[in-house]
Amino acid sequence: MTPQDNPEGFLAVLAAIGAAIGIGKLMAADDPITLRLFAGRAIATAGIGAAAGAVMFLVPTANPVLLYGVAAGLASMGTSTLEYILKKKLGVPTDEQVQ
């Protein structure tokens, strides 16, 4: 499946990759799993995985496998890592610098 053939389906695949990684990380953690935590992690990492579709704006001819890898990589980094990177790039003080 390519983004040009079925953009909605491709976006759903990217989101599913992200959600699966987020749920897997949650299951591997020692914290108790609640429905709220499970759903929140799945939704957050699905959004991160779907955001990998933005690579298509930079490289319109990118191979779908590259996008799957970007989705998996971003989801593996998680929301806190991405937030930290963005804060550093934008010059916003991180939690470590505020204390």
matplotlib code that plots the C-alpha trace (Angstrom):
import matplotlib.pyplot as plt

x = [0.0, 1.4, 0.3, -0.8, -3.0, -5.0, -3.9, -6.5, -5.5, -1.8, -2.4, -4.3, -1.3, 1.1, -1.2, -1.5, 2.2, 2.5, -0.3, 1.1, 4.5, 3.0, 0.9, 3.9, 6.0, 3.2, 3.0, 6.7, 6.7, 6.4, 3.5, 0.0, -2.0, -5.3, -7.8, -7.1, -3.4, -3.8, -6.1, -4.0, -0.8, -2.5, -4.0, -0.8, 1.5, -1.0, -0.8, 2.9, 3.0, 0.6, 2.7, 5.4, 3.2, 4.6, 7.8, 5.8, 6.0, 9.8, 10.3, 7.2, 8.7, 9.7, 9.3, 6.5, 8.9, 10.8, 7.7, 6.9, 10.3, 9.9, 6.5, 8.1, 11.0, 9.0, 6.6, 9.5, 10.9, 7.6, 5.9, 8.3, 11.4, 9.8, 8.7, 12.3, 13.8, 11.3, 11.9, 15.6, 15.3, 12.8, 14.9, 12.1, 13.4, 13.1, 12.0, 15.6, 16.5, 13.5, 14.5]
y = [0.0, 3.4, 6.8, 7.8, 4.7, 5.0, 7.9, 7.2, 3.6, 4.5, 6.9, 4.3, 1.9, 4.5, 5.1, 1.4, 1.0, 3.8, 2.5, -1.0, 0.2, 2.4, -0.5, -2.8, -0.3, 0.0, -3.8, -4.0, -1.4, -2.3, 0.2, -1.1, -1.0, 0.9, 1.4, 5.1, 4.6, 2.0, 4.2, 7.3, 5.6, 4.1, 7.4, 9.4, 7.1, 6.5, 10.3, 10.2, 7.4, 9.1, 12.2, 10.3, 10.9, 14.5, 13.0, 12.8, 16.6, 16.6, 13.5, 13.0, 9.9, 8.2, 4.5, 3.4, 1.2, 4.4, 5.9, 2.8, 3.0, 6.7, 5.9, 3.2, 5.3, 8.3, 6.1, 4.4, 7.7, 8.6, 11.9, 12.9, 12.5, 14.4, 17.1, 17.4, 17.6, 20.3, 22.4, 22.2, 23.2, 26.1, 27.3, 26.7, 25.8, 22.1, 20.8, 20.2, 23.8, 25.2, 23.7]
z = [0.0, -0.9, 0.3, -3.2, -3.6, -0.4, 1.8, 4.6, 4.8, 4.8, 7.6, 9.6, 9.1, 10.5, 13.4, 14.1, 14.1, 16.7, 18.8, 18.9, 20.0, 22.7, 24.0, 23.9, 25.9, 28.4, 28.8, 29.3, 32.1, 35.8, 36.3, 36.9, 33.6, 33.9, 31.0, 31.1, 30.8, 28.1, 26.0, 26.6, 25.5, 22.4, 21.3, 22.0, 20.2, 17.3, 16.8, 16.8, 14.3, 12.0, 12.2, 10.3, 7.3, 7.3, 5.9, 2.6, 2.4, 2.6, 0.4, -1.8, -3.4, -0.2, 0.0, 2.3, 4.2, 5.2, 6.5, 8.5, 10.0, 10.9, 12.5, 14.6, 15.5, 16.6, 18.6, 20.3, 21.4, 22.9, 23.8, 26.6, 24.4, 21.5, 23.9, 25.3, 21.8, 20.7, 23.8, 23.2, 19.5, 20.3, 23.3, 25.8, 29.3, 30.0, 33.4, 34.4, 33.7, 35.6, 38.9]

ax = plt.figure().add_subplot(projection="3d")
ax.plot(x, y, z, "-o")
ax.set_aspect("equal")
plt.show()
